[in-house]
Amino acid sequence: MTATVLDPSPVAAGFRDQVRADVRRLAVQGRSLRVVGLISQEKGPAATYARYAQRGFEDVGIDFELRRTTSEQAEATVAGANTDPDVDGVFLYYPLTDRTGDRWLRELVDPRKDVEGMHSFWGRLLYENQRFVDPERRFRAILPCTPLAVLKLLQAAGLRSDRENAPLEGVTACVINRSDVVGRPLAAMLANDGARVHSLDLTGPLVFEPAIGRHSHDVRDSEVDRRTALADADVVISAVPSRDFELVRGDELKAGAICVDVAEFTNFDASAHERAGVFVPRVGPLTIAMAARNLVRLASAQQRQA
């Protein structure tokens, strides 16, 4: 058996069509949209990501401006974007400072302009499984764009039940790396949709128990090792940003598992293609589409509240 390779680009194209229509609708109402990306590096992965993002935003009719900053000026640059009335969304390209400083910068972004969905305002709603901002359920909560892209790709791969509130009930997932940007929110989102998630990280394993029979997921200590977690998983998502990571091999996987490679460097050995049912080699195009969709939702909410 050789895995079916799921290219994220056609999936992203469908969402871009939706966003493009929403952008045109807002334009008719006199509202144009503009995103500012903040970056400190001239070269490297962040610069490459920014170029792709600019192309993706402009493709759907959203203006994009890349503002260069330094670690010393980063806070002031974020503050300037927050208060600029011509800026509707802010996108941070890491690293801007160091790990601690970047976490603080995410908190400085105005949640109303946070197209990445990484501010703690949105994080609290995610981890409490609050899917709307308001009691009237008019304004949907913003979700982190990369984990959201992964969920949309899993849907495209056919991983979805008929249960509206628990579309992943019965699914066991393994998420490798528990970063604040991808791994931790992704595990929470999978569990909120009904999956049981083995979360593997250098700091040790955790299990995210599904939000079935309770309002939101539950996180518990775990003694499940990599071998057991991978063998048990219907879905394996790996996001380890290191060339030194021990690649996931085919003989570690459950036959027919869906595998998603999120990292800058591949996290899967070639043998995984012979064991998996579906293999997703990258998520970048859909991440940008989700960021654009987040922007439209933020702008629409602001317009309706005005």
N, C-alpha and C positions, 0 to 999 in steps of 0.2 A: 504493500500500500504506500502510495506517495501522497503527501498532503496536498489539498487544494490551497493554492496561494491566493489570499484575499488582498487585492490591491486597494488601499484606502482611497485612492484618487477618485474613482467613480462614486463611492459613497459620499465623499466630500462634495463632489459636484452637485449631487442632489440637494444637500443642505445649502450650498452656495446659491442655488436657484431660489430657494425659499428666502434666504437673506436678501438677495438682489431685489426680489419683489417687495420685501418690507422696506428696503432702503428707498425704492422708488415711491412707495406709498408715503413715507415720511417726507420725501422731497416735495411731493405735491402739496403737502401741508405746510411747506415752508421750512422744513427742518433738514439740514444737511449734517452729515456725521463725520467726525474727525478723531482719529486715534493718534496719540503721541507715544512712540517707543523710546525708552531711555536705555542708553548703552554706554559702557565705558571702554570697550575693547574694539580696536580697529579690525582685528582678524580673529579667527577661531570659530567655535561652534555658535557662540552668541551672535556674532556678525552674520554668519550664514543663515541662522534662524531668522534674524531681523530682515534679511533680504527676501526670504520666502514669505514672511509675514506681510511685508509691504506689497508684494505681488498679489497675495491672497486678498488683502483688504481692498486694494484698488480694483481688483477684478470684480468685486461686488458693488463698487461705487462709493466706497468709504475712503476718504482722504487719510493719508498716513504720513506722519512726519517723524523722522528719527532725530532725536536730540542727544548729542554726546555730552557726557558729564565725567567727572572724576569721583573717586571715593570721598574726597573732601567736600565736593559740591553736590553729592547725590541727594541729600536731604532737601537742600534748597531747590534743586531741579524738580523733585517730586512736588514740593509745595507750590512751585510755579505752575506746574501742569494742573494741580488741583484747583487753583484759583483762576486759571485762564478760561474765560467764558466760551472761547472757541474750541475748547478741547472737551470731547465727550467721553473719551476712554483713555486709560493709561496702561501701557504694557511694559513690564520690566524685563530686561535681558540680563540674566545672571552670568557671572558674578559682577555686581556693581561695587561691592566692598568685600567683606568676608562673609562667612556663613551667618554669624550673629547679626552683622550689620544688614545683610540682605533680608533677614527675617524682620528686622525692625522697619526697613523700608517698605515691606509689604503692608505693615500696619499703618504707615503714613499715607498710603494711597486712599483717596476718598472712596468709600465703598460704592458710591453712586457712579464712579468712573472705573471701577475695578473689573475690567473685561476678563481677567484671568480667574476671578472668583477665589482669590487667595487671602483676602482680608479676614480677620477673625470674626467680623460681623457675619460673613457668609459661612465661615467655618462652624460657628455655633449652630446655625440653622442646619447645616449638613449633619453634624454629629448628633444633633437631637432629632434628625429626620423630619424637620419642618420644611415642607416643600413649597410653602407660600410665605411671603413676607407679612401679609395682612390677614386678619381674621376673615375678611370677606372673600379670600382666595382669588383676588384679582391679579396679583403680581407674583409671578413665580420667583423662587429663590434662585440666585446665580450659583452654578456649580463650577468647580475647577475644570478648565477647558481640556487638559490632557486626560484626566480620568474619565471625563464625560465622553471624550472621543473614543476611548477604549470601550465603554459601554455600548456606544452606537455601533462599533465594529463587531462586538459580540452579537448584537441583534442582527446585523447583516449576515453573520455566520450561521444564523438560525437558532441561537441560544435564547429562547424566550418561550415561556409557557402562556397559557390563556388567562392566568390570574393577574388581574390588573394591579393589585397592591403587592403582589409577590411574584413578579415575572421570572425570578430565578430560584424559586422554591425547588429544593431537591438537588441543586447544583453545588458541587464542591469545587472551590477555587483555591489556587495557590498564587500568592503575590509575593515576588521576591524583591526586597528593598522596601523599607518603610519610611521613605522620605516624606517631609511635610508637603512637598509639591505634587508628588505622584502616588507613591505607595500607600501611605496612610489614608488619604481621602478616597483612593480607589477601593481599598479594602472595606471602608465604611459604606461606600455607595453600593458595592456588591452585596454586602450584608443587609443593608436597608431594603434591597430588592429581593431578599430571601435566600441568598447563598450563604453557605458556611465557608469561611475564608481562613486558610492557613497563611499567616503573615510571617515571612522569614526575613531576618535582618541580622547584621553582625551583633546587635545587642541581644539577640535571642528570639525565639519564636513566640508568637501570640496567636490566639484564635479569635476571630470576629464571628460571634454567633448571630444567626439571622434574626431579623426583626419580625418574627412570626409569633403571635401571641403576646407581643409587647410592642410599645410605641416605637422604639428604635433598637438598633443592634446592641450587643453586649460584647465587651472585650475581656478576655480572660488569659491568664498565663497558660502556657502550653509546653509540653515536653515532646511534641511531634518533631522529628528530625526531617532533614531535607528529603531523604529517601522515601519516607512514609508519606510526606506531604505531596510529593510529586506523583507517586504511584496512585494516590487516592484522588487526584485532581482531574475534574472534567475540563477545567480551564487553567492554564498556566500563563501568568503575565510576569515578565521579568523586566526590571528597570534599573539595573546596576550600572552606574557610569564608570566602569573600570575595565581595562584590558586584562586585569589579573583575575577577574571573576572566573570561577570554574564553570565552563559552559554546560548548559542543560543538555544531556545526551538522550538519544532515543530510548535506550534501555532503562532510563529512569521514568519514562512517561507512561501514563495509562493509554492503551491503544485507542486512537481516535480523538484524543484530547485536542482542544483548541489552544493554540499557542500564540501569544502576542509578544512581539519584541519591541520594547519601548525605548531601550537604551541607545545612546550615541554609538556604542560599540556593540556588535551582535552579542547576545547572551545565550544563543542556542548553537549547539554543534550541528553540523550538516546531517548527522544521523537522526536528528529530531524530525526532519522532513519525512523520513521513512516510517515514522511511528504516529505522528500527529494526523488528525483528520483535516484540520484547517490550520494554516500558518499565516499569520499577519506579520509581515516583515518590518513595518514602520507605521507610525500613527500621525506624523507631522502634518500632512495636508488636512486631516480632519480636526486636529487641534486648532489650527488657524480658523477653520470654518466655525468651530464651536465658540471661539473668541469673538468672531464677528456676530454670531447669533446672540451671544451674551450682550454685546454692545447694543444691538437693536432692542433687546428686552429692557436694558437699563434706560435707553433713550425713550422708549415708549412709556415706561413707568413714569419718568420725569414729566413727559408731556401730559399724561393723564392727570397727574397731581397738580399741574400748574394752574 
